[in-house]
Amino acid sequence: MPLGLRPHFLGDWWIIVTNVGNIAENENPECFVLTPGEVKRGTVQDEGAPQAFWLPWDYYSKERFKDWDRIGRGDAAVRNSVRVSGGE
């Protein structure tokens, strides 16, 4: 997956979706869930000019990154932040 010349590893989660354009009617795209730190650790740089960065398929396509449960329930984080701030 190309990341450009100066990648920024922002966000809470990176969702990589593959095989969107090449799937049959009864198939689904493949989705991979990574943290920005995991993306950064797997990033490699081209050796030739202009030295673009990219995330190799063999890094992010591992079975452990297919687990959507890594994200958890989004509403749980919101409830906890409201409690901490005294909003409930």
N, C-alpha and C positions, 0 to 999 in steps of 0.2 A: 504494500500500500504506500503510495508516494506521500511524503510529508513536506516536500518543498525544500527550499534552500535555508530557511531559518524557522524551524518548527517551534511552536509554542504548545506546551503540554497543559492546557487549561481544562477546566470542567471537573465534574465529580466522576464521570464515567465516559469512556469512549465505547461506542457501539459500532462495530464493523459489520457490514452486511455484504455478503458475497453471493454470486450466482443469481443475481436478480434478473439479468437479461437472458440467461441461458438455461432456465429451468423449464421442465415439461409441465403440463397442466396439473398433474397430480403431485408435484414436488413443491418444496418450500425453499426459500433462500436460507443460507447459513448465516447465523448471527453469532458474534463473539463479543463478550463484555469484558473490558479491561479498565483498570484505573490509569490515570495519566502517568503514574510512576512506572507501571508495567509497560506502557507504550514507550516511555523514555528509555527503560532498561533494554528493550528489544530493538531500539532504533540503530540502524547502521548507516554509514555514509559512503557514497560512491567515491572511488579513488580518483577518477578523472574529473576534469573541470565540467561543470561548475560545482561539483561536489554536493549534489542533492542528498537529502536524508530520506530514508524509507524504512518501513516495518516489514520484514520478510514474512511471507505466508507461513513458513514452517515455524515461526515463533508464535503468531497469534492464533493459528488454527488448532491449537492443542485442545483436548477435550475439556480441560478445566476452565477454559474461557467461554465455553458454550453454556455455562450455568447462569441462567437469569436470576436465580435466587441470590446470587452475590449482591445484587442491588438491594434486595429486601423490599419492604413496603415503603413507598415514598411518603405515605401519610403518617407513618409512625415517626419519622424524623420531624415532620411539621408539628405533630402533637407534642413531642418532647421539647422542641424549642419554644413553644408557646407556654408550656408549664414552667420552664426555666426562667422565662422572662416575666412570669407572673400574669400572663394573659388569661389564664383559666381560673 
